[in-house]
Amino acid sequence: MTVLPTDRFTHEFVDFIPADLDAGVLYVSLPYATVMHLCACGCATKVASALDPTDYAITFDGETISLSPSIGNWNFHCRSHYVIRRGQVRWMPAMSDADIAAGRHCDRRAKTARDELFDAPTPPRVTPENDTTPVGGHGHIRQRVTVAIKGLIATIRGR
Ligand SMILES: [Zn+2]
């Protein structure tokens, strides 16, 4: 059986996302703030989009649904990339690994600091104890000059 790509999505507002999804239907669950559909390429992979200020948003104009930003299924074998605008699928260029990494980086920055902890090491916080930046105090400078002079004397004596 040949599965054709989907170029148009209808929509269904549901409370619960059904287990079996029809191709070409966006299932919108407001209670769960989730949109599910089968990948538009026809690979039958279920694509879940969380509706969240830092994730996906839908626009319902009374007839059709738009979903933004683009759907990038780079975790799937097909690596499909498309936008759904007013129910129409607009195919986008496939992303390179570098684009994907950059995109993920942006996503990560948009998300909470807690999520960030799982993905990237957080730079250590600068506290007064470990702050090595010079502070404009006379005591500091005098101490540094003394250390420098002592070092110089040691060098001269060492010759
Ligand atoms: Zn696909």
py3Dmol code that shows the C-alpha trace and the ligand (Angstrom):
import py3Dmol

protein = """\
ATOM      1  CA  MET A   1       0.000   0.000   0.000  1.00  0.00           C
ATOM      2  CA  THR A   2       1.361   3.355  -1.006  1.00  0.00           C
ATOM      3  CA  VAL A   3       0.703   6.138   1.443  1.00  0.00           C
ATOM      4  CA  LEU A   4       0.494   9.531  -0.163  1.00  0.00           C
ATOM      5  CA  PRO A   5       1.630  12.703   1.510  1.00  0.00           C
ATOM      6  CA  THR A   6      -1.076  14.813   3.073  1.00  0.00           C
ATOM      7  CA  ASP A   7      -1.407  18.289   1.596  1.00  0.00           C
ATOM      8  CA  ARG A   8      -4.487  19.358   3.521  1.00  0.00           C
ATOM      9  CA  PHE A   9      -5.612  18.882   7.102  1.00  0.00           C
ATOM     10  CA  THR A  10      -9.107  19.016   8.479  1.00  0.00           C
ATOM     11  CA  HIS A  11      -9.468  19.191  12.244  1.00  0.00           C
ATOM     12  CA  GLU A  12     -11.377  17.642  15.076  1.00  0.00           C
ATOM     13  CA  PHE A  13     -11.751  19.150  18.499  1.00  0.00           C
ATOM     14  CA  VAL A  14     -11.602  16.260  20.957  1.00  0.00           C
ATOM     15  CA  ASP A  15     -11.239  15.854  24.690  1.00  0.00           C
ATOM     16  CA  PHE A  16      -9.110  12.736  24.354  1.00  0.00           C
ATOM     17  CA  ILE A  17      -6.830  11.988  21.436  1.00  0.00           C
ATOM     18  CA  PRO A  18      -8.054   8.723  19.877  1.00  0.00           C
ATOM     19  CA  ALA A  19      -5.669   5.779  19.672  1.00  0.00           C
ATOM     20  CA  ASP A  20      -6.136   5.421  15.912  1.00  0.00           C
ATOM     21  CA  LEU A  21      -5.608   8.627  14.023  1.00  0.00           C
ATOM     22  CA  ASP A  22      -6.851   9.307  10.512  1.00  0.00           C
ATOM     23  CA  ALA A  23      -4.376  10.810   8.070  1.00  0.00           C
ATOM     24  CA  GLY A  24      -5.103  14.416   7.233  1.00  0.00           C
ATOM     25  CA  VAL A  25      -6.813  15.230  10.514  1.00  0.00           C
ATOM     26  CA  LEU A  26      -5.475  17.509  13.210  1.00  0.00           C
ATOM     27  CA  TYR A  27      -6.808  16.305  16.543  1.00  0.00           C
ATOM     28  CA  VAL A  28      -6.986  19.245  18.904  1.00  0.00           C
ATOM     29  CA  SER A  29      -7.453  18.549  22.610  1.00  0.00           C
ATOM     30  CA  LEU A  30      -7.964  21.761  24.507  1.00  0.00           C
ATOM     31  CA  PRO A  31      -8.208  20.013  27.922  1.00  0.00           C
ATOM     32  CA  TYR A  32      -4.755  18.514  27.342  1.00  0.00           C
ATOM     33  CA  ALA A  33      -3.407  21.456  25.326  1.00  0.00           C
ATOM     34  CA  THR A  34      -2.167  19.051  22.697  1.00  0.00           C
ATOM     35  CA  VAL A  35      -2.468  18.670  18.948  1.00  0.00           C
ATOM     36  CA  MET A  36      -1.841  15.260  17.350  1.00  0.00           C
ATOM     37  CA  HIS A  37      -1.661  14.285  13.721  1.00  0.00           C
ATOM     38  CA  LEU A  38      -0.071  11.702  11.483  1.00  0.00           C
ATOM     39  CA  CYS A  39       3.071  12.999   9.811  1.00  0.00           C
ATOM     40  CA  ALA A  40       2.123  14.685   6.547  1.00  0.00           C
ATOM     41  CA  CYS A  41       4.692  12.718   4.559  1.00  0.00           C
ATOM     42  CA  GLY A  42       2.569   9.611   4.882  1.00  0.00           C
ATOM     43  CA  CYS A  43       4.978   7.711   7.115  1.00  0.00           C
ATOM     44  CA  ALA A  44       2.128   7.257   9.646  1.00  0.00           C
ATOM     45  CA  THR A  45       4.202   8.502  12.567  1.00  0.00           C
ATOM     46  CA  LYS A  46       2.113  10.192  15.246  1.00  0.00           C
ATOM     47  CA  VAL A  47       3.204  13.764  15.830  1.00  0.00           C
ATOM     48  CA  ALA A  48       2.265  15.353  19.146  1.00  0.00           C
ATOM     49  CA  SER A  49       2.531  19.122  19.511  1.00  0.00           C
ATOM     50  CA  ALA A  50       2.214  20.559  22.988  1.00  0.00           C
ATOM     51  CA  LEU A  51       0.358  23.854  23.063  1.00  0.00           C
ATOM     52  CA  ASP A  52       2.475  26.022  25.264  1.00  0.00           C
ATOM     53  CA  PRO A  53       3.750  29.612  25.187  1.00  0.00           C
ATOM     54  CA  THR A  54       7.245  28.261  24.472  1.00  0.00           C
ATOM     55  CA  ASP A  55       6.118  25.491  22.154  1.00  0.00           C
ATOM     56  CA  TYR A  56       3.227  25.312  19.677  1.00  0.00           C
ATOM     57  CA  ALA A  57       0.261  27.594  19.156  1.00  0.00           C
ATOM     58  CA  ILE A  58      -2.879  27.081  17.093  1.00  0.00           C
ATOM     59  CA  THR A  59      -5.014  29.614  15.330  1.00  0.00           C
ATOM     60  CA  PHE A  60      -8.600  28.637  14.581  1.00  0.00           C
ATOM     61  CA  ASP A  61     -10.218  31.036  12.139  1.00  0.00           C
ATOM     62  CA  GLY A  62     -13.629  29.385  12.372  1.00  0.00           C
ATOM     63  CA  GLU A  63     -12.951  27.061   9.449  1.00  0.00           C
ATOM     64  CA  THR A  64      -9.362  25.943   9.503  1.00  0.00           C
ATOM     65  CA  ILE A  65      -6.493  25.462  11.880  1.00  0.00           C
ATOM     66  CA  SER A  66      -3.018  26.919  11.612  1.00  0.00           C
ATOM     67  CA  LEU A  67      -0.232  25.529  13.711  1.00  0.00           C
ATOM     68  CA  SER A  68       2.986  27.316  14.412  1.00  0.00           C
ATOM     69  CA  PRO A  69       5.921  27.141  14.410  1.00  0.00           C
ATOM     70  CA  SER A  70       6.766  24.555  11.748  1.00  0.00           C
ATOM     71  CA  ILE A  71       6.563  20.837  12.343  1.00  0.00           C
ATOM     72  CA  GLY A  72      10.077  19.459  12.159  1.00  0.00           C
ATOM     73  CA  ASN A  73      10.049  15.712  12.469  1.00  0.00           C
ATOM     74  CA  TRP A  74      13.810  15.300  12.597  1.00  0.00           C
ATOM     75  CA  ASN A  75      13.529  12.666  15.271  1.00  0.00           C
ATOM     76  CA  PHE A  76      11.700  10.502  12.761  1.00  0.00           C
ATOM     77  CA  HIS A  77      13.148   8.566   9.907  1.00  0.00           C
ATOM     78  CA  CYS A  78      11.443  10.840   7.346  1.00  0.00           C
ATOM     79  CA  ARG A  79      12.828  14.117   8.744  1.00  0.00           C
ATOM     80  CA  SER A  80       9.809  15.941   7.335  1.00  0.00           C
ATOM     81  CA  HIS A  81       9.596  19.672   7.796  1.00  0.00           C
ATOM     82  CA  TYR A  82       6.392  21.539   7.075  1.00  0.00           C
ATOM     83  CA  VAL A  83       4.065  24.261   8.208  1.00  0.00           C
ATOM     84  CA  ILE A  84       0.301  23.871   8.550  1.00  0.00           C
ATOM     85  CA  ARG A  85      -1.403  27.142   7.590  1.00  0.00           C
ATOM     86  CA  ARG A  86      -5.168  27.279   7.322  1.00  0.00           C
ATOM     87  CA  GLY A  87      -5.211  23.520   6.989  1.00  0.00           C
ATOM     88  CA  GLN A  88      -2.766  23.527   4.076  1.00  0.00           C
ATOM     89  CA  VAL A  89       0.589  21.822   4.295  1.00  0.00           C
ATOM     90  CA  ARG A  90       3.485  23.918   3.130  1.00  0.00           C
ATOM     91  CA  TRP A  91       6.631  21.892   2.783  1.00  0.00           C
ATOM     92  CA  MET A  92       9.811  23.428   4.053  1.00  0.00           C
ATOM     93  CA  PRO A  93      13.386  22.599   3.100  1.00  0.00           C
ATOM     94  CA  ALA A  94      14.794  19.631   4.951  1.00  0.00           C
ATOM     95  CA  MET A  95      17.032  20.729   7.760  1.00  0.00           C
ATOM     96  CA  SER A  96      20.707  19.973   8.031  1.00  0.00           C
ATOM     97  CA  ASP A  97      22.090  18.572  11.256  1.00  0.00           C
ATOM     98  CA  ALA A  98      23.554  22.015  12.005  1.00  0.00           C
ATOM     99  CA  ASP A  99      20.174  23.696  11.534  1.00  0.00           C
ATOM    100  CA  ILE A 100      18.612  21.134  13.790  1.00  0.00           C
ATOM    101  CA  ALA A 101      21.209  21.689  16.481  1.00  0.00           C
ATOM    102  CA  ALA A 102      20.713  25.448  16.202  1.00  0.00           C
ATOM    103  CA  GLY A 103      16.947  25.062  16.318  1.00  0.00           C
ATOM    104  CA  ARG A 104      17.165  22.899  19.373  1.00  0.00           C
ATOM    105  CA  HIS A 105      19.422  25.412  21.004  1.00  0.00           C
ATOM    106  CA  CYS A 106      16.834  28.149  20.446  1.00  0.00           C
ATOM    107  CA  ASP A 107      14.052  25.919  21.716  1.00  0.00           C
ATOM    108  CA  ARG A 108      16.092  25.167  24.759  1.00  0.00           C
ATOM    109  CA  ARG A 109      16.705  28.819  25.471  1.00  0.00           C
ATOM    110  CA  ALA A 110      13.003  29.514  25.237  1.00  0.00           C
ATOM    111  CA  LYS A 111      12.174  26.859  27.751  1.00  0.00           C
ATOM    112  CA  THR A 112      12.526  26.968  31.464  1.00  0.00           C
ATOM    113  CA  ALA A 113      15.818  26.888  33.307  1.00  0.00           C
ATOM    114  CA  ARG A 114      14.793  23.558  34.744  1.00  0.00           C
ATOM    115  CA  ASP A 115      14.604  21.997  31.295  1.00  0.00           C
ATOM    116  CA  GLU A 116      17.933  23.530  30.474  1.00  0.00           C
ATOM    117  CA  LEU A 117      19.568  21.595  33.295  1.00  0.00           C
ATOM    118  CA  PHE A 118      18.840  18.337  31.536  1.00  0.00           C
ATOM    119  CA  ASP A 119      20.318  19.429  28.240  1.00  0.00           C
ATOM    120  CA  ALA A 120      23.302  21.611  28.945  1.00  0.00           C
ATOM    121  CA  PRO A 121      25.694  22.229  31.772  1.00  0.00           C
ATOM    122  CA  THR A 122      24.813  25.463  33.476  1.00  0.00           C
ATOM    123  CA  PRO A 123      27.735  27.815  33.983  1.00  0.00           C
ATOM    124  CA  PRO A 124      28.624  28.080  37.666  1.00  0.00           C
ATOM    125  CA  ARG A 125      27.098  31.025  39.410  1.00  0.00           C
ATOM    126  CA  VAL A 126      29.488  33.762  40.403  1.00  0.00           C
ATOM    127  CA  THR A 127      29.370  34.246  44.138  1.00  0.00           C
ATOM    128  CA  PRO A 128      31.483  36.596  46.250  1.00  0.00           C
ATOM    129  CA  GLU A 129      33.535  33.574  47.355  1.00  0.00           C
ATOM    130  CA  ASN A 130      34.626  32.510  43.884  1.00  0.00           C
ATOM    131  CA  ASP A 131      34.533  35.881  42.144  1.00  0.00           C
ATOM    132  CA  THR A 132      37.974  36.444  40.669  1.00  0.00           C
ATOM    133  CA  THR A 133      37.194  39.619  38.795  1.00  0.00           C
ATOM    134  CA  PRO A 134      39.222  42.543  40.107  1.00  0.00           C
ATOM    135  CA  VAL A 135      37.355  44.793  42.479  1.00  0.00           C
ATOM    136  CA  GLY A 136      38.327  48.449  42.590  1.00  0.00           C
ATOM    137  CA  GLY A 137      39.463  48.415  46.222  1.00  0.00           C
ATOM    138  CA  HIS A 138      42.883  49.735  47.309  1.00  0.00           C
ATOM    139  CA  GLY A 139      43.448  46.680  49.474  1.00  0.00           C
ATOM    140  CA  HIS A 140      43.012  44.405  46.485  1.00  0.00           C
ATOM    141  CA  ILE A 141      45.373  46.372  44.266  1.00  0.00           C
ATOM    142  CA  ARG A 142      48.054  46.745  46.974  1.00  0.00           C
ATOM    143  CA  GLN A 143      47.893  43.013  47.597  1.00  0.00           C
ATOM    144  CA  ARG A 144      48.270  42.265  43.902  1.00  0.00           C
ATOM    145  CA  VAL A 145      51.179  44.707  43.508  1.00  0.00           C
ATOM    146  CA  THR A 146      52.920  43.179  46.548  1.00  0.00           C
ATOM    147  CA  VAL A 147      52.538  39.706  45.080  1.00  0.00           C
ATOM    148  CA  ALA A 148      53.874  40.943  41.744  1.00  0.00           C
ATOM    149  CA  ILE A 149      56.906  42.579  43.390  1.00  0.00           C
ATOM    150  CA  LYS A 150      57.621  39.480  45.443  1.00  0.00           C
ATOM    151  CA  GLY A 151      57.470  37.449  42.260  1.00  0.00           C
ATOM    152  CA  LEU A 152      59.856  39.848  40.548  1.00  0.00           C
ATOM    153  CA  ILE A 153      62.324  39.724  43.449  1.00  0.00           C
ATOM    154  CA  ALA A 154      62.193  35.927  43.443  1.00  0.00           C
ATOM    155  CA  THR A 155      62.928  35.948  39.705  1.00  0.00           C
ATOM    156  CA  ILE A 156      65.909  38.291  40.098  1.00  0.00           C
ATOM    157  CA  ARG A 157      67.293  36.254  43.005  1.00  0.00           C
ATOM    158  CA  GLY A 158      66.843  33.097  41.025  1.00  0.00           C
ATOM    159  CA  ARG A 159      69.277  34.363  38.325  1.00  0.00           C
TER     160      ARG A 159
END
"""
ligand_1 = """\
1
ZN
Zn 6.961 11.400 8.048
"""
view = py3Dmol.view(width=600, height=400)
view.addModel(protein, "pdb")
view.setStyle({"model": 0}, {"cartoon": {"style": "trace"}})
view.addModel(ligand_1, "xyz")
view.setStyle({"model": 1}, {"stick": {}})
view.zoomTo()
view.show()
